[in-house]
Amino acid sequence: MSDQQRKGSSPKPSKSLPIASPSASILLISANNEILLLRRVNKSSSFASANVFPGGHIDPEDGPLPPQGDVRLHQDSPAYRMGAIRECFEESGILLAKSLNNSSLLQLDDRERDFGRHAIHNKEVGFQDWVKSLGGFPDTESLHPFTRWLTPANIPKRFSTQMYLYFLPLAHPGIPQALHIPTSDGGVEHTEAEFLPASEWLSLAQADKIILYPPQFFLLSLIADFLKGSVSSSAQTIPSETLQAQRDGLLGFVRSGDPPWGDKCISPSPLKKDGKRLLMGLDEPGPELEGTSRRGDTERVMWVQFKGKESTSGLKVAWRKDIMGEGISDQENKEYLETRRRERDSRDEEGLRRALRGGKVKL
């Protein structure tokens, strides 16, 4: 552990670096090992029309967070977990809360669910108080950290997003599966909510039928190697033993690596441009964590093509060693990283000059 990590602080972000807002998302796994995605409204201020995991900003009621400039702000904590479960309920109607009586997921009727979503979204009632009034508690302990993502520094609207896995109970005669059917929030933030196998979401994105951004595409690509899922309308069903084995395999993978996937922090950075396609590195943790031991995935890269401000195409995950053999030498990579360092230094200097001109900094 570095000295900065022990002290819980990092170099203050430059004046020109947009703040990364704390947020959390859940990769919600259905009883059939399918993944929930929500489609954002087309007028959303971020990720318009894209398919995303349920999640959103951390609210003060979710719990305390370290201040901006403290590296601990970008670590898993109770506030991120509470915010993830609250946002999941607001956006999908699925309440990840257990009963105080038997530790099974709380069962809500439509009236209770609709009231809770509306009242919590409009700050008419606190989420934790409402769950407690139902005789339950948010199931934060069943969340499995699965990477953190820091928006690149060149994007004005930035997030520090903690991703989690959550496994809904496998199909069982005593569990009404209707309780786990997602619904949209009525068009407030989303227009659709659906469970599909990870591989099917990826196929839809590759066919340009849906919009996925790099974090969603990358994590779905990892999951697809383990969770095969089954289309809900299919006559074929997968034995529960097989579904559980798939989950065990995924959890084993999440706990592997150096660092484990639960501790990885990824801030995509451009490595190479090939026509309209951009090759993104996934190893850097982001400017807020420079100088710490945090890092992302050093083994994989992503191809992506941005179409305007709110759309992507041509996403593909590849092994870094294979791509390096296709024209990116170690020396080219070092030269690129040095160029990026100079750009960051220049950005810092420009931010200081603007602050001096505005009288915000006195020497």
N, C-alpha and C positions, 0 to 999 in steps of 0.2 A: 504494500500500500504506500502511495506517495505521501509526501508531507502535506500536499494540498488536500488530499482526501482525508487525512487524519484531522486536519484543521477544519474540514468541512467548508472550504472556500476555494474560489478560483479567481483568476484575473477578471476584473470587471469587464463586461462586454463593452465594446466601443460605442460611442454615441450613435453611430450609424447602423448598428446591429439591431434589427427588430427583436423585441422580446419574444421568447418562445412560450406561449401560454400552456400551462399544465393541463393535460387532458388524458383520457383513458378510453380504451375500446376493448370489447370482448369478442373473441372468436367463439361463438356459441355453437356447440356441437349437439345435434339432435339425437333422438333415440336411435336413429338409423345411421348415425355418423355423417350426417349432412351438415353444411355450414350455412349460417344465416347471413344474408346480405340485405341491406336496405337501399332503395334507390332515392337519392337526394332530389328535392324539387329543382326544377330547371332555373329558378331565380335565386338559388342559395348563394350566399356570399362566399362560400368555399365548397369546392368539389361539386359544383352544380351538375345535376343529372347523372352523377357517378354512383356506382354501387359501392357501399362502404359497410364496415362492421358497425354494429350499434355502439355508440359512445359519444363523448363530448367533453366539454369543459369541466374542470373540477370547481365546484362551488365551495364557498367558505364553510357551509354547513356539513360538507363531506369530511372535514377535519383540517387540522393545521398543516401547513407546508412550510419548508424552509424558504427564506427570502430569495429573490433574484440575485444571482452572483454566487450562491452557495451550491456546490456540486451535488449536495444531497437532494436538491430539488428534482434531480433527474434520476431518482432511484424509486423502486417500488416502496409503497408505504400505505398505511391504512386509509389515508385520504383518497389515494388513487383507486384503491379497491372499492371503497364506498361509492365514489363517483361513477365508476364503471357500472356497478349494479344499478344505481339510480338511473343513469342514462339509458341503460338497456331496457328498463321498465318503461320509462317515458317514451322511448322511441318504438319499441316493439310490443309492449304489453305483456311481456314475459317477466314475471317477478321471480328473481333468484333469491328467495328468502325461505328459511326453514321454520317449521312449527316448533315452539318451545316444548310441546307435548311429546312429539314422536320423531323429531328431526327430519321429517319428510318435507318436501316443498309445499309451501302454503297453497291451498286451493281457493281461488277467487271466482265469484260469479261475474257475469258481464257488468253488472251495475257497479260492483265494488272496484273492478278493474278500471272502468271508464272514469269513475269519480276520482280514483287515485291518480291516474295519469294527468287528468285536467288540473286537479288541485295542486299536485306537486310541481307541474310545469309552470303554473301561475303563482307559485310561492305562497299559496293559501294554506299549506300545511307542510311541515317538515317531513322529509322522506322517512327518516329513522323513527320519528314519533308515530307516523302512520303505520309503518310495519309493526311496531310494538303494539299498537292498538288492535292489530289483527291477531295478536298472540304469536308473533314470530320475530325473527332477527335476520338481517341481510347475511347471505351465505358467503362472506368474504373469504373464508378459509378454503373454499373449494376452487378459488381462482388460481391458475398456474401462470406465473409471469412468462411471457414469450416474446421477448425483444422490446426495446424502447426505440422510438424513432424521433429524431430531431430534424425539423425542416431545415434545408440548406439555407445558408446566410443570405443568399441573393434573392430570396423570396420574401416579399413584404409581410405577408400574414404567416406567422410561424407557430409551430406547436411542438411541445415536448410530450409525446404520447406513449403511455405505458400500455402495451398490449397484453391481454390475458387469454388463456384458454379456459373454457368452462364446459363440462360434459353434463348434459341433461341425462337423467336416468335412462338406462336401456329399457326397451319396450317390456312391459310387465302387465299381467292382467289387472293388478291392483292400482295401476297408474293411468288415469284418464289422459290419453294423449292430446285431447282437445285443449288441455290446459297449456300446452306448449306450442300452439299454433300462433305464429306472429301476425300482427296486424299493423297497418301503417298508423301514423299519428294523425290521420285525417288531413294530410297535406300541409301540416305546419312546417315540418322539415323533410318528410319523406312521403312518397306516393305509393311505394310497394315494399313488401317484406316477404321474403321467401327463403326456405331451406332447399339447397341443392347440393349434390356431391361437389367436392372441390374441383374435380376434373371437369365437371360440366360448366362451372363458373369460368374456368380457364378457357375452355373451348369457345364459350360465348364471347369472351374478351378478344380472343385471337381472331374471331370472325367479325370483329367490330360491331357486335350486336349489343354490347354493354360497354361501359367505361369503367376500367379499373385503373387506379393509380399504383405506382411502384410498391408501396407497402402491402397493399391488399394482394396484388398479383404475386409478389414474392412469397408471402406467408402461405397463400393458397397453394403455391407450387411445392412448398415444403410439406404441407399437410397431405397433398394428393398422393404422395409416396406411401402414406400409411393408412389414411381413411378412404376406403373405396366407396363407402356409402351405397345407398340404393335409392332409386327414384321412388318417391312415395306412392305413385300410382301404379308401380310395377307389381305384377302378380307374384314375382319372386321375392322372397324375404331372405335376409342373411341371418344365420343362426346367431343367437346372442353371444355364444362362446367366441365366434369369429369376430363379431363387433368389439368385444372386450379385448381380444388379442390385438386388434388394430389400435385401440386406444392405448394399451400398454406399450406397444411399439412406439407410438408417437411420444408418450411421456418419457420413455427411455431416451429417445432422441433429444427432447427438450432439455433433459438433464445432462446431456453429453456436451463435449466441446470445450474449448479453452479460449475465452470463458464460456460457461454453459449458455444456452440460448436464452435463459431467463435473465441473464446479466448483460447480454449483448446490447449495445446502443449503436444505432445505424443512422448516419446522415449521408444520403446519397451524394456522390461527387462525380462530376464528369471526368472521364478518362480519355475519350477519343470520340471524334465525330466522323461518321461514315455516311456521306450523303445527307439524308434527312434523319438518320438514326443517330442516337447518342448512346455511348457506352458508359454506364454508371458504375463506379466503384461503391462497394458497400462496407468497406473496412473502417472508414473514419467515423468517430463518434459525434462530431459536431463541434463548433467553435467554443461552446460553453464548457466543454470537457477536454479541450486541448491542454496538454501537460499532465493529464491524469493517466491512469492505467486502463481506463475504459476504452473499448474498441468494439467494432462490429464484426462482420463476417469477412474474413480474409481469403476465403476460398471461392467465393462466387461473385459474379458481376451480373448486370442486367442491361439488355438492350431496350431502349425505349424511344418512341417517336412522339413528340408533343405536337398536337394539331391545334394551334391557337392556345389560348390561356386555359381552357377548360376541357381538354380532351387529350387522350393518348391513344397510341396504336403501336402495333409491332412489338409488344412486350415479349421478352424472352429471358429466362434465367440460364446462365451458362457457367461452366467452371472457369475460374480465372486462369488456371494454367493452360487451358486449351486456347483461350482468347489471346493470351500473351504470345502463344505460338503462331498467331495469325497476324502478327504485324506490330504488336506493342512490346518493345524491348524493355528490359529493366532500366536502361539508360533513359529511354523516352519517358518512362513513368517517373523517374527521378526528376527529369527536366520539367515535366508537367507539374509535379508537386512543388518544385521551387518557384515556378511561375505563379501558382496559386498563393504561395506564401507572400510573394511580392505584392500580389493583388490585395491580399488582406492588409498588409502593412500600409499600402496606398489608401485603402478605404479608411483605416484608422486615422491616418494623417488628415484626410479630407474631413472626417467627422470632427477632429479637433479644430481645424481651421474654421469650420462653420460655427462651432461653439464659441470660439474666440471672437468671430465677427458679430455674433449675437450677444456678446457680453455675458455668456453663461459661465465662462471660465476666466479667472483672473490669474495672471502669472506674477 
